[in-house]
Amino acid sequence: MNREKDSVRIANKVSDVFNPYYASAPFFLVVALVATRSIIRGLLYWLILALFLSFLPMWDINRRIKRGMVADAHISRREDRIKPFLFSLGAAVAGLIAAYAFGMPTLIKAVVWAVVLTGAGITIITRFWKVSLHAAGITPITVVLLIMFGWYALPAILLVPLVYWARLVLKKHSLAQLIVGSLVSGGITVTVFRAFNLI
């Protein structure tokens, strides 16, 4: 019984840490610094990316929690997900516009395009099925880290099964929902990066 409680406690922490809106913020910082190779410009671009792709979606979800519109930060009920997802998608599109307006490097534009297209795909699927946002978030992060750093980022692959384990322990998703989330986001990310000749 204690082992089960410990598993649930750890799974909850893993789910919190790798909530896509939380995990994306430090990831965007890495992308911005690698893309610009400048601390000042990298931080500026990161602030813009984090605002539209992380902070605004988190603000919206917290606002909805306070108003009783969603139950938790993970938006556990599929029926509650569409409006927050649409808000996040709109914020991501604004972030994409900002990326072009500020003349951000190709690497950053590719990442934001992947976020926008993944957000659109996940939102469409969510109307009918509770595909995993956690899986859809951690998979492209891993893919992009591998593209940027090669073999040095290989340990990041372990994050994917870790997130799978956490969501399964908490019984928030089926294995199929996790796999589809990864396939959609991973496939979109690879396609976008190929279109930008980054792989």
C-alpha positions in Angstrom: 0.0 0.0 0.0 2.8 2.4 0.9 4.6 1.6 -2.3 1.4 2.4 -4.3 1.1 5.7 -2.4 4.7 6.5 -3.1 4.2 5.7 -6.8 1.2 8.0 -7.0 3.0 10.8 -5.2 6.0 10.6 -7.5 3.7 10.3 -10.6 1.9 13.5 -9.5 5.2 15.4 -9.2 6.4 14.1 -12.6 3.1 15.2 -14.1 3.4 18.6 -12.5 7.0 19.1 -13.6 6.4 18.0 -17.2 3.1 19.8 -17.6 3.8 21.1 -21.1 3.2 24.7 -20.2 5.7 24.4 -17.4 8.3 22.3 -19.1 8.2 24.4 -22.3 9.5 27.6 -20.6 13.0 26.3 -19.8 13.0 24.5 -23.1 12.4 27.7 -25.0 15.3 29.3 -23.1 17.6 26.6 -24.4 16.3 27.0 -28.0 16.6 30.8 -27.9 20.2 30.7 -26.6 21.3 28.0 -29.1 19.6 29.8 -32.0 21.0 33.3 -31.2 24.3 32.4 -29.4 23.8 35.6 -27.6 22.7 35.8 -24.0 21.0 39.2 -24.3 19.2 38.5 -27.5 18.5 35.0 -26.4 16.8 36.2 -23.2 14.8 38.7 -25.1 13.5 36.1 -27.6 12.9 33.7 -24.7 10.7 36.2 -22.9 8.6 36.7 -26.0 8.3 32.9 -26.6 7.6 32.2 -22.9 5.0 34.9 -22.7 2.9 33.6 -25.6 3.6 29.8 -25.4 3.9 29.2 -21.6 2.8 32.1 -19.4 -0.4 33.2 -21.1 -1.7 29.6 -21.3 -0.8 29.0 -17.7 -2.5 32.3 -16.7 -5.7 31.2 -18.6 -5.8 27.8 -17.0 -5.3 29.2 -13.5 -8.0 31.8 -14.2 -10.4 29.0 -15.2 -9.5 27.0 -12.1 -10.4 29.9 -9.8 -13.7 30.3 -11.6 -14.5 26.6 -11.3 -14.4 26.1 -15.1 -11.7 23.4 -14.9 -10.8 21.1 -12.0 -7.0 21.3 -12.1 -3.9 22.5 -13.9 -3.9 19.3 -16.1 -7.5 19.9 -17.2 -8.3 16.3 -16.5 -11.8 16.3 -18.0 -11.8 16.1 -21.8 -14.9 18.2 -22.1 -13.2 21.1 -20.3 -10.1 21.1 -22.6 -11.4 22.6 -25.8 -11.7 26.3 -24.7 -8.3 26.4 -22.9 -6.7 24.6 -25.8 -8.2 27.2 -28.2 -6.9 30.0 -26.1 -3.4 28.4 -26.0 -3.5 27.9 -29.8 -4.4 31.6 -30.3 -1.6 32.6 -28.0 0.8 30.3 -30.0 -0.3 31.9 -33.2 0.4 35.3 -31.7 3.8 34.0 -30.7 4.5 32.8 -34.3 3.6 36.3 -35.6 6.0 37.8 -33.0 8.8 35.4 -34.1 8.5 36.8 -37.6 8.0 40.4 -36.6 11.2 40.3 -34.5 13.1 38.4 -37.2 13.9 35.5 -34.9 16.3 32.7 -36.2 15.0 29.8 -38.3 15.4 27.4 -35.4 13.0 29.4 -33.3 10.5 29.8 -36.1 10.5 26.0 -36.7 9.9 25.3 -33.0 7.0 27.8 -32.9 5.5 26.4 -36.1 5.7 22.9 -34.5 3.9 24.2 -31.4 1.1 25.8 -33.4 0.5 22.8 -35.7 0.7 20.4 -32.8 -1.7 22.5 -30.8 -4.1 22.5 -33.7 -3.9 18.8 -34.2 -4.3 18.0 -30.5 -7.3 20.4 -30.2 -9.0 18.7 -33.1 -8.5 15.2 -31.7 -9.5 16.3 -28.2 -13.0 17.0 -29.5 -13.5 13.3 -29.9 -10.8 11.6 -27.7 -8.7 12.5 -24.7 -5.3 12.4 -26.4 -2.4 13.0 -24.0 -1.2 16.6 -23.8 1.7 15.5 -21.6 2.9 13.1 -24.3 2.4 15.6 -27.0 4.5 18.1 -25.0 7.5 16.0 -23.9 8.0 14.2 -27.3 8.8 17.2 -29.4 11.0 18.6 -26.6 13.0 15.4 -26.8 13.1 15.5 -30.6 14.3 19.1 -30.8 17.0 18.5 -28.1 18.3 15.5 -30.2 18.3 17.7 -33.3 20.2 20.5 -31.6 22.7 18.4 -29.5 22.8 15.0 -31.2 24.1 12.1 -29.1 24.7 14.4 -26.1 20.9 14.7 -25.7 20.3 11.0 -25.9 19.4 10.7 -22.2 16.5 13.0 -22.8 14.7 10.1 -24.5 14.1 8.7 -21.1 11.8 11.6 -20.3 9.2 10.1 -22.6 8.7 6.7 -20.8 8.9 8.6 -17.5 5.9 10.8 -18.5 4.1 7.7 -19.8 4.6 5.9 -16.5 3.3 8.9 -14.5 0.2 9.3 -16.6 -0.6 5.6 -16.5 0.0 5.4 -12.7 -2.5 8.2 -12.2 -4.9 6.6 -14.7 -5.2 9.8 -16.6 -4.7 8.2 -20.0 -4.5 4.9 -21.8 -1.3 3.8 -23.4 -3.0 4.4 -26.8 -3.7 8.1 -25.9 -0.1 8.6 -24.8 1.3 7.0 -28.0 -1.0 9.0 -30.3 0.0 12.2 -28.5 3.7 11.4 -29.2 3.1 10.3 -32.8 1.2 13.5 -33.6 3.6 15.9 -32.0 6.7 14.0 -32.9 5.6 13.6 -36.5 4.7 17.3 -36.9 8.0 18.4 -35.4 10.1 16.2 -37.7 8.0 17.4 -40.7 8.4 21.1 -39.8 12.1 20.8 -39.2 12.6 19.0 -42.5 10.6 21.8 -44.2 13.0 24.3 -42.7 16.0 22.1 -43.8 17.1 21.8 -40.1 17.4 18.0 -40.4 
